[in-house]
Each structure stands twice: as structure tokens, then as C-alpha cells.
């Protein structure tokens, strides 16, 4: 049996581009957009051994003051099975490393909501924020939290806001996502041809996504340099 120091950090994401950012030395990444596929991939990865589990990628904004690109280091996950705390010491090391390396990147600590179905409209976001007091929402963190807890592994979250609370996602933003977390361009183009009025919202989303991606890339590099990808 390998020592804990030799075991990888398992990073959980929903989309292929997030997985590409997360990969690196000492990291094993699992990703899928469909929950059952993600659960199975994570089970297999953890069965091989891990030093910890991190949920990494983008998140939808719920708190009204969080701009695209804001990094969320969660203290708790509010998911379908209730609230699960992240590892406090590890989360603080992550946040401290990001503050030191990225002083111009907004960073927030608090609750992250995790859901089984997309939260798309401004009204849905406002209702979830009011209910859970969460800063942001994703569809993977509750899966990662549950499996980490079941194996008594440290768990942390590092996510970047992509669509802020005041934005409703256009239908074209959702149609191209495949179950495996990759994106198909054809369905997006067909949806825009059917309803071209969505184009301005898609352009705004592209700018928001660029901000989120830049924050994730910078955060990944900062955490590697600071040794904060090591859960212990």
C-alpha cells in the first residue's frame, strides 16, 4: 500500500475544459456532466487511493455581488442530502495561497449550493440564495463531498463564478453539453439559428466564461506553487 504522501489528489469537475485546467503532477481528474457517470468515475479513482478530494471548476453565481471570475473557496456544501463541511485547515491554506498569489482576483468564503439539475434563471438563483444562503451553485460538489466523507478523506472546493446571479442562461448555453462533459458545437449553432435573439446573451456568457477560465488557470498554478494541492 502506497503511503498517503504518494497518493494523488482526486479532482472532480463537470466539464472537459475544467479537467484540462486541473490536470498536473500529483493530480488525478475525474469528470462527467451526467451524475451517474461522475459518481462511477469517482468511485473507481478513490478505490485506487487518494490523499484528498477537491471539487474544482466553474459555478453559477447566487450572491448578487459576485462578479464573473470570483473564486469561491467553500466552507460548506449545501446539497440534496444536507450540509457537509469542507476540511477547514486545508480550505484556509487554499484561500491563503490564493490571496497571496492573486491579490487582484476576488475571493469569497462561504456556502456553496450543489444541485442535481441546472439552475438557469435569475429567479431560480435568487430563490436558492434566499433558501440556502449560498454564494454559488454547481452540480458536482455534493457528489465529491459524499464520497470523500464516506472514505474519511479531506475535502475542499475551489470554484470560479461564470454566470453571475443577475443573468439568466439562454437555452443555447445548455444544449451542447454532452453527458461526458465535452461540448458539441452543432446543437448550439442549430439553437441559435432557431432563436437568434439569444446571440447577445451568448456573447455575454462567452466573456463571463473567459473571466472564469482565467481565474481557474491562475488559481491552479498558484495552488501548485504553494503546495496547497496536498490535502495534508
HELIX and SHEET records of a PDB file:
HELIX    1   1 UNK A    4  UNK A    6  5                                   3    
HELIX    2   2 UNK A   16  UNK A   22  1                                   7    
HELIX    3   3 UNK A   35  UNK A   47  1                                  13    
HELIX    4   4 UNK A   88  UNK A  101  1                                  14    
HELIX    5   5 UNK A  122  UNK A  132  1                                  11    
HELIX    6   6 UNK A  141  UNK A  150  1                                  10    
HELIX    7   7 UNK A  172  UNK A  175  1                                   4    
HELIX    8   8 UNK A  185  UNK A  194  1                                  10    
HELIX    9   9 UNK A  196  UNK A  198  5                                   3    
HELIX   10  10 UNK A  199  UNK A  226  1                                  28    
SHEET    1   A 7 UNK A  27  UNK A  31  0                                        
SHEET    2   A 7 UNK A   9  UNK A  13  1                                        
SHEET    3   A 7 UNK A  52  UNK A  61  1                                        
SHEET    4   A 7 UNK A 136  UNK A 138 -1                                        
SHEET    5   A 7 UNK A 107  UNK A 114  1                                        
SHEET    6   A 7 UNK A  71  UNK A  79  1                                        
SHEET    7   A 7 UNK A  82  UNK A  85 -1                                        
SHEET    1   B 4 UNK A  27  UNK A  31  0                                        
SHEET    2   B 4 UNK A   9  UNK A  13  1                                        
SHEET    3   B 4 UNK A  52  UNK A  61  1                                        
SHEET    4   B 4 UNK A 154  UNK A 161  1                                        
END                                                                             
